[in-house]
Amino acid sequence: MGTSMTNKHEKRRDALTIFTESIHKPDSRLRGCAHNQECYHELMEWRDEVLEYLKVRHQQEFGLDSYKPPEYPSRY
């Protein structure tokens, strides 16, 4: 594999990791809207489904043993 492919591969992996972190990171405004619309638990269900999908994609793209859950603060 050439250097540019390796760099592209690493950039895609890093981007997926950052995207996954963005899903973990709480958004108080959106969560407040969900509380107001009485769909907070459903929002969290969607969040969990998306995180599971991202984990599978990470494993497909970068190998089954490559996924290690990020160590985020417990508030996430």
C-alpha positions in Angstrom: 0.0 0.0 0.0 1.4 3.4 -0.9 2.0 6.2 1.4 -0.9 8.2 0.2 -3.2 5.3 0.7 -1.9 4.8 4.2 -2.4 8.4 5.0 -5.9 8.3 3.5 -6.7 5.2 5.6 -5.4 6.9 8.8 -7.3 10.1 8.1 -10.5 8.1 7.5 -9.9 6.2 10.8 -9.2 9.5 12.7 -12.3 11.1 11.1 -14.5 8.2 12.1 -13.2 8.4 15.7 -13.9 12.1 15.8 -17.4 11.6 14.4 -18.1 8.9 17.0 -16.9 11.3 19.7 -19.3 13.9 18.4 -22.2 11.4 18.9 -21.0 10.7 22.5 -20.7 14.4 23.3 -23.9 15.6 24.9 -25.7 18.5 23.3 -27.8 20.1 26.1 -29.9 22.2 23.7 -31.0 19.1 21.7 -31.5 17.1 24.8 -33.6 20.0 26.2 -35.7 20.0 23.0 -36.2 16.2 23.4 -37.4 16.7 27.0 -39.8 19.4 25.9 -41.2 17.2 23.1 -41.2 14.2 25.5 -39.0 12.1 23.3 -35.7 12.1 25.3 -35.6 8.3 25.8 -36.2 7.8 22.0 -33.4 10.2 21.3 -31.1 8.2 23.4 -32.3 5.0 21.7 -31.3 6.5 18.3 -28.0 7.6 19.8 -27.3 4.1 21.0 -28.2 2.6 17.6 -26.0 5.1 15.7 -23.1 4.3 18.1 -23.5 0.6 17.5 -23.5 1.2 13.7 -20.4 3.3 13.9 -18.7 0.5 15.9 -19.6 -2.0 13.2 -18.3 0.3 10.5 -15.1 0.9 12.3 -14.6 -2.9 12.6 -15.4 -3.5 8.9 -13.2 -0.7 7.7 -10.2 -1.1 10.0 -10.4 -4.7 11.4 -12.4 -6.5 14.1 -9.8 -6.0 16.8 -9.2 -2.3 15.9 -12.2 -0.8 17.8 -11.5 0.3 21.3 -14.3 2.4 22.9 -13.0 5.9 23.7 -12.5 6.8 27.3 -14.9 9.7 27.6 -15.9 11.4 30.8 -18.9 9.6 32.5 -21.2 12.5 31.7 -21.1 11.4 28.0 
